[in-house]
C-alpha cells in the first residue's frame, strides 16, 4: 500500500472586483433609462398662451376699482385729521370697511393683507364711535345735573340713564381700552339709582309720619293702611336700589313690628285692665284676683304667639303675672310664717326656749313648703329664711348661748333698756355662735381677737336671732359711758402698770363701778361705724387712762383689718329686768 500523499487539484479562482463593478454600472443604466421613459410618458404637453374668460376679466376690473376707491377714501379721511367730527369721519370709515369686505369676497384667493386691513378699519371705526358716545354721554350727564337743580327729577333721571347707556356701549365695544371707563359706568349707575330712589324714600318717610300720627290719634285702621304702604315702598327700595344709601333691611321689620303692635293693642289694653282689677281685688277677694291674673296671662300668651313682632311681646311680663299669682297664693302662708317668727322671738327674749323651738320648727316647715310649691312668689324675706334656718340648726345650742350671753350682760348706765357685755366677747361664745374662731391668742375665756369689722356684724346678727332682740356694736359714746367717772383711780393705776400694751387675760384688769372690765388696755375694740371702708377702734393699749378714754382717742382702721390686738364687745337692746 502506497501511503504517499497524492497531489490535490487547485481551487477555482474567485471572481475579480472588475467584474462586480461592471454589474453595478449596468444596473444603474437600466434604472435611469426606465425613469426617463416614465417621465416622457407622464409629462404634460408644453403650455400654450393663457386665455382669460370674460368673468375673470370682469372680476379683475372690479377688484381694481375697489382698491382705487379704498385708497381714495383713505386719503380723504387722512386729510380730515384725527380731530375730525364723527359725523364726517364715520361715513368714510364705514364705506372703506364695506369696500374692503367686497375685496375679500371678489379675490379668488383670500389675501392676509386684506383681512388685516379690514380689522384695522373696524378698530378705527370703534374708536371713532367710542369717542362720540363718550362726548354725548358727558353732555347728557351735565344736562341731567342741570335738570336736577331745577327739581325736574324725572327728566334728570332719563338723561342720566341715557348717559349710562352710552357709557355701557363704549365699554362693551371693540374700541381701544384707553377710551373705556368702567368706573364712570358704575358711578352713573349709582347716581341714576339714587335719583330714582330719592322720591320713593321721601314718600316712605311721609307715610311713616302719617301712620304714627294716626296711631297716636287712635285711628288704627288708617294707621295700619299707611304702615302697609310704607312697608311696600321700603321693600321696593331694598330690592331695586340696593346700592343706594336708602336701603334699610331692618326698616321693614320695624314697620311690621309697628303694624303688629297696632293689631295687638286691644289685647294689650285688656291685659292691663285685668292686672289693675286683680290688684284691686287682692285685698279682699284672693280667688277673684287669681282669676283675673289667669285671664291676663292668657292675653299675654296670645300676644306672644299671634303678634310676635309687636313691642307688647314679653316673656318677662308673662313671668311677672305668674309671680303675682304665686304671691297671692303665698301671702297667707308667709303671713303665718312671719307671725310664728315674731312669737318665737318673743319667747326667746323671755328665755322660754322650749316654746320658741316649737314655733321655730313650725315656721321653718311652713316656709319650706311654701317656697317649694310657689318658688316665684314674692314676700319671702331672705333674712327670715336665714334666721329660721340658723335657729333650727342650732336648737341644741340655744340654751348654752343664751346662758353665756346673759352671764356677761350688764345694764348700760343711763340706758337701762340696753345691756352691754362686761368684757370683750370671749372666744368660747364667739365660736359657739359663729362656728369658727379667728383668734391668734387662743383661749376659751380670752377675748376673741383678729376679728374684722364685718365679722363683728355677722356675730351681732346671729346672737340677736338667739336672744330675740337687736344686738349691735356699742357706739363710741356708749363706750365712754361704760367707763364712768368712778373708774378714774383704778384705770390710771392699771394704765401705768400696763404701758407696754400687752394683751391681758379677761378679768385681770380693774372694773368701773358698773362692773365693766377691759375698757382700757387688753384688745382694742371696734365701735359702731357708718357706711364706707373705714371704722374706728377704742380702748386697748393706746388708751391707758380714763382721761384719755374720756377724750375718746379713736384709732381709724380699715374695716377688713385683721389684727391680733383687735376685739369687740356688744350691746343687746334688752331690758335685763324683764328678760330674766
C-alpha positions, 0 to 999 in steps of 0.5 A: 500500500502506497501511503504517499500523499497524492497531489490535490487539484487547485481551487477555482479562482474567485471572481475579480472586483472588475467584474462586480463593478461592471454589474453595478454600472449596468444596473444603474443604466437600466434604472435611469433609462426606465425613469426617463421613459416614465417621465416622457410618458407622464409629462404634460404637453408644453403650455400654450398662451393663457386665455382669460374668460370674460368673468375673470376679466370682469372680476379683475376690473372690479377688484381694481376699482375697489382698491382705487376707491379704498385708497381714495377714501383713505386719503380723504379721511387722512386729510380730515385729521384725527380731530375730525367730527364723527359725523364726517369721519364715520361715513368714510370709515364705514364705506372703506370697511364695506369696500374692503369686505367686497375685496375679500369676497371678489379675490379668488384667493383670500389675501392676509393683507386684506383681512388685516386691513379690514380689522384695522378699519373696524378698530378705527371705526370703534374708536371713532364711535367710542369717542362720540358716545363718550362726548354725548354721554358727558353732555347728557350727564351735565344736562341731567345735573342741570335738570336736577337743580331745577327739581325736574327729577324725572327728566334728570333721571332719563338723561342720566340713564341715557348717559349710562347707556352710552357709557355701557356701549363704549365699554362693551365695544371693540374700541381701544381700552384707553377710551373705556371707563368702567368706573364712570359706568358704575358711578352713573349707575349709582347716581341714576339709582339714587335719583330714582330712589330719592322720591320713593324714600321721601314718600316712605318717610311721609307715610311713616309720619302719617301712620304714627300720627294716626296711631297716636290719634287712635285711628288704627285702621288708617294707621295700619293702611299707611304702615302697609304702604310704607312697608311696600315702598321700603321693600321696593327700595331694598330690592331695586336700589340696593346700592343706594344709601336708602336701603334699610333691611331692618326698616321693614321689620320695624314697620311690621313690628309697628303694624303688629303692635297696632293689631295687638293693642286691644289685647294689650289694653285688656291685659292691663285692665285685668292686672289693675282689677286683680290688684284691686281685688287682692285685698279682699277677694284672693280667688277673684284676683287669681282669676283675673291674673289667669285671664291676663296671662292668657292675653299675654300668651296670645300676644306672644304667639299671634303678634310676635313682632309687636313691642307688647311681646314679653316673656318677662311680663308673662313671668311677672303675672305668674309671680303675682299669682304665686304671691297671692297664693303665698301671702297667707302662708308667709303671713303665718310664717312671719307671725310664728317668727315674731312669737318665737322671738318673743319667747326667746327674749323671755328665755322660754326656749322650749316654746320658741323651738316649737314655733321655730320648727313650725315656721321653718316647715311652713316656709319650706313648703311654701317656697317649694310649691310657689318658688316665684312668689314674692314676700319671702324675706331672705333674712327670715329664711336665714334666721329660721334656718340658723335657729333650727340648726342650732336648737341644741345650742340655744340654751348654752348661748343664751346662758353665756350671753346673759352671764356677761350682760350688764345694764348700760348706765343711763340706758337701762333698756340696753345691756352691754357685755362686761368684757370683750366677747370671749372666744368660747361664745364667739365660736359657739355662735359663729362656728369658727374662731379667728383668734391668734391668742387662743383661749376659751375665756380670752377675748376673741381677737383678729376679728374684722369689722364685718365679722363683728356684724355677722356675730351681732346678727346671729346672737340677736336671732338667739336672744330675740332682740337687736344686738349691735356694736356699742357706739363710741359714746356708749363706750365712754359711758361704760367707763364712768367717772368712778373708774378714774383711780383704778384705770390710771393705776392699771394704765401705768402698770400696763404701758407696754400694751400687752394683751391681758387675760379677761378679768385681770384688769380693774372694773368701773363701778358698773362692773365693766372690765377691759375698757382700757388696755387688753384688745382694742375694740371696734365701735359702731361705724357708718357706711364706707371702708373705714371704722374706728377702734377704742380702748386697748393699749393706746388708751391707758387712762380714763382721761384719755378714754374720756377724750375718746382717742379713736384709732381709724382702721380699715374695716377688713383689718385683721389684727391680733390686738383687735376685739369687740364687745356688744350691746343687746337692746334688752331690758335685763329686768324683764328678760330674766 
